Amino acid sequence: MSSEIAVQLEDLWARYGSGEWILKGLNLSVSKGESVLIVGATGSGKTTLARILNGTAGPIYGVEVKGSYKVNGVEALGLDPFILGLKIHVVSQNPYIHFLNFILEHDYRDYARKVYGDRFEKQVVEKTLTQFNIRELRHHYFFNLSGGQARRAATGKALIPNPEILVFDEPFMWLDDKGVNEFLDMLHLLKKLGKTIIVFEHRFNKVIRFFDRVCVLRNGKIEEADVSALIKIAAAKTLGSNPVYQSNQGERGEVVLRMENVTFGYREPVLSNVSLELKRGEGVAIIGLNGTGKTTLLKLITGYLKPWGGRIKVRGRLIYIPQLIHMFYTEGSLMEEAVKLCKSVDGGEACIDRALRALVKEGLNPDKPPSQLSHGQMVKAAILLASNTVKPDLILLDEPFSGLTYIDRFNIIKLLSETPSAKLLTTSSWEFTGLLNNWRLMMLENGGLKQAEPLEKPLNVLFSVELAKLLMGVED
């Protein structure tokens, strides 16, 4: 690791429009070749900081930024994002925004041509497709990629200009456990190549020892953490505790979802003879690798897709909370979202008041536009709005833990387990399945569903929660 400074932030302030300051005199120095992990509560400003680093905060998101931001000693505030991206490249938590051309290979070629010209375009693209094991995706439309596939593809595109500094905003979002391990292998390679690496991530438990430093973004400023000491404290607090939440089973025999021998595919079959029955109050978690058809399964239940064969029957009201969480929102503020949902069920003022109180209780400002929320805040708000307005008979959640801190995931499981609705969630990670006692766990594999058992023990999950609390200064 060099003594030269790659990234220097001094007295950095940031806010959206005329709102409250999110970053408040933040200071951070990252040396060349150093790897730094930055953690923080949902809404603490991690994504805002990432947008400043890639130069899009002001021109695209309307963020007012004050202070100094230097890359290799050169002031970077106000630089063109493309020019800045040749030195420091940020991979967003939403990987789909990185693609400008519908077809993946064409998008790579356009970008490589812009960076290198026609001479090396093909060579660079072929190397990238091979390096990230995505050659089979080269002719795919980017919007048809699964979340994990899009993450790998966006990371590959980020490395086309061979930047000295790489920043990843929630890189494990939507990745299955295999994908997380593959990403870590890539980080080890980048570290050997001398790259400077900055990562904003919630799922830090398995990766925290990879980094040279761990910092916490809290109250608008950066603080360095003594990880070794905090790990010992978290381990001590975890011993003897084992809360396992049971799903409210509701009335036995009241079936709200029945799938019988459902078959579906795109060009090739994806699901084959899938059958599933779900009762009111019951919870079912479907685990599967990226690209196995989890999102497709939920879209079939909503009626957005029609099965090739078989039958799907839903009884009562249904709410779908998608993986691309911004698609859940259509209004200008959370309050307007609550009003819209309450009107859809003739809920009246009592319905609106109940929803607003639930949002405020969880620290969410009802007047805030959804676009100004972090991904994790949008997920949490969607669940709260659905549960307190429509009161659905069935809630479908696609990767609901993505973008959430360990603390928020823990609380979301508790919230879901207490609701009388039937719950069907999909996830690409086994983390937290150890807390889903009395939920049915299913594995989606090779187009079919089968029973599964949790791989993650409850105490391991609770350790992650306790460590997150200590890092973020959250009191019990």
Secondary structure as the mmCIF struct_conf table of DSSP 4:
data_model
#
loop_
_struct_conf.conf_type_id
_struct_conf.id
_struct_conf.beg_label_comp_id
_struct_conf.beg_label_asym_id
_struct_conf.beg_label_seq_id
_struct_conf.end_label_comp_id
_struct_conf.end_label_asym_id
_struct_conf.end_label_seq_id
BEND BEND1 SER A 3 GLU A 4
STRN STRN1 ILE A 5 TYR A 16
TURN_TY1_P TURN_TY1_P1 GLY A 17 SER A 18
BEND BEND2 GLY A 19 GLY A 19
BEND BEND3 ILE A 22 ILE A 22
STRN STRN2 LEU A 23 SER A 31
TURN_TY1_P TURN_TY1_P2 LYS A 32 GLY A 33
STRN STRN3 SER A 35 VAL A 39
TURN_TY1_P TURN_TY1_P3 THR A 42 GLY A 43
BEND BEND4 SER A 44 GLY A 45
HELX_RH_AL_P HELX_RH_AL_P1 LYS A 46 LEU A 53
TURN_TY1_P TURN_TY1_P4 ASN A 54 GLY A 55
TURN_TY1_P TURN_TY1_P5 ALA A 57 TYR A 61
STRN STRN4 VAL A 63 VAL A 71
TURN_TY1_P TURN_TY1_P6 ASN A 72 GLY A 73
STRN STRN5 VAL A 74 GLU A 75
TURN_TY1_P TURN_TY1_P7 LEU A 77 GLY A 78
HELX_RH_AL_P HELX_RH_AL_P2 PRO A 81 GLY A 85
TURN_TY1_P TURN_TY1_P8 LEU A 86 LYS A 87
STRN STRN6 ILE A 88 VAL A 91
BEND BEND5 GLN A 93 ASN A 94
HELX_RH_3T_P HELX_RH_3T_P1 PRO A 95 HIS A 98
BEND BEND6 ASN A 101 PHE A 102
STRN STRN7 ILE A 103 ILE A 103
HELX_RH_AL_P HELX_RH_AL_P3 LEU A 104 TYR A 116
TURN_TY1_P TURN_TY1_P9 ASP A 118 PHE A 120
HELX_RH_AL_P HELX_RH_AL_P4 GLU A 121 GLN A 131
TURN_TY1_P TURN_TY1_P10 PHE A 132 ASN A 133
HELX_RH_3T_P HELX_RH_3T_P2 ARG A 135 LEU A 137
TURN_TY1_P TURN_TY1_P11 ARG A 138 HIS A 139
BEND BEND7 HIS A 140 HIS A 140
STRN STRN8 TYR A 141 TYR A 141
HELX_RH_3T_P HELX_RH_3T_P3 PHE A 142 ASN A 144
BEND BEND8 LEU A 145 LEU A 145
HELX_RH_AL_P HELX_RH_AL_P5 GLY A 147 ALA A 158
TURN_TY1_P TURN_TY1_P12 LEU A 159 PRO A 161
BEND BEND9 GLU A 164 GLU A 164
STRN STRN9 ILE A 165 ASP A 169
BEND BEND10 GLU A 170 GLU A 170
TURN_TY1_P TURN_TY1_P13 PRO A 171 TRP A 174
HELX_RH_AL_P HELX_RH_AL_P6 ASP A 177 LYS A 192
TURN_TY1_P TURN_TY1_P14 LEU A 193 GLY A 194
STRN STRN10 THR A 196 PHE A 200
BEND BEND11 HIS A 202 HIS A 202
TURN_TY1_P TURN_TY1_P15 ASN A 205 VAL A 207
HELX_RH_3T_P HELX_RH_3T_P4 ILE A 208 PHE A 210
BEND BEND12 PHE A 211 ASP A 212
STRN STRN11 ARG A 213 ARG A 218
TURN_TY1_P TURN_TY1_P16 ASN A 219 GLY A 220
STRN STRN12 LYS A 221 GLU A 224
HELX_RH_AL_P HELX_RH_AL_P7 VAL A 227 THR A 238
TURN_TY1_P TURN_TY1_P17 LEU A 239 GLY A 240
HELX_LH_PP_P HELX_LH_PP_P1 TYR A 245 ASN A 248
BEND BEND13 GLU A 251 GLU A 251
TURN_TY1_P TURN_TY1_P18 ARG A 252 GLY A 253
STRN STRN13 VAL A 255 GLY A 265
BEND BEND14 TYR A 266 GLU A 268
STRN STRN14 PRO A 269 LYS A 279
TURN_TY1_P TURN_TY1_P19 ARG A 280 GLY A 281
STRN STRN15 GLY A 283 ILE A 287
TURN_TY1_P TURN_TY1_P20 ASN A 290 GLY A 291
BEND BEND15 THR A 292 GLY A 293
HELX_RH_AL_P HELX_RH_AL_P8 LYS A 294 THR A 302
TURN_TY1_P TURN_TY1_P21 GLY A 303 GLY A 303
BEND BEND16 TYR A 304 LEU A 305
BEND BEND17 TRP A 308 TRP A 308
STRN STRN16 GLY A 309 VAL A 314
BEND BEND18 GLY A 316 GLY A 316
STRN STRN17 LEU A 318 ILE A 321
BEND BEND19 GLN A 323 LEU A 324
HELX_RH_3T_P HELX_RH_3T_P5 ILE A 325 PHE A 328
BEND BEND20 GLU A 331 SER A 333
HELX_RH_AL_P HELX_RH_AL_P9 LEU A 334 SER A 344
TURN_TY1_P TURN_TY1_P22 VAL A 345 ASP A 346
HELX_RH_AL_P HELX_RH_AL_P10 GLY A 348 LYS A 361
TURN_TY1_P TURN_TY1_P23 GLU A 362 GLY A 363
TURN_TY1_P TURN_TY1_P24 PRO A 366 ASP A 367
BEND BEND21 LYS A 368 LYS A 368
HELX_RH_3T_P HELX_RH_3T_P6 PRO A 370 GLN A 372
BEND BEND22 LEU A 373 LEU A 373
HELX_RH_AL_P HELX_RH_AL_P11 HIS A 375 ASN A 388
TURN_TY1_P TURN_TY1_P25 THR A 389 VAL A 390
BEND BEND23 ASP A 393 ASP A 393
STRN STRN18 LEU A 394 ASP A 398
BEND BEND24 GLU A 399 GLU A 399
TURN_TY1_P TURN_TY1_P26 PRO A 400 GLY A 403
HELX_RH_AL_P HELX_RH_AL_P12 TYR A 406 GLU A 418
BEND BEND25 THR A 419 SER A 421
STRN STRN19 ALA A 422 THR A 427
BEND BEND26 SER A 428 SER A 428
TURN_TY1_P TURN_TY1_P27 GLU A 431 PHE A 432
HELX_RH_3T_P HELX_RH_3T_P7 THR A 433 LEU A 435
TURN_TY1_P TURN_TY1_P28 ASN A 437 ASN A 438
BEND BEND27 TRP A 439 TRP A 439
STRN STRN20 ARG A 440 GLU A 445
TURN_TY1_P TURN_TY1_P29 ASN A 446 GLY A 447
STRN STRN21 GLY A 448 GLN A 451
BEND BEND28 GLU A 456 GLU A 456
HELX_RH_AL_P HELX_RH_AL_P13 PRO A 458 MET A 472
TURN_TY1_P TURN_TY1_P30 GLY A 473 GLY A 473
#
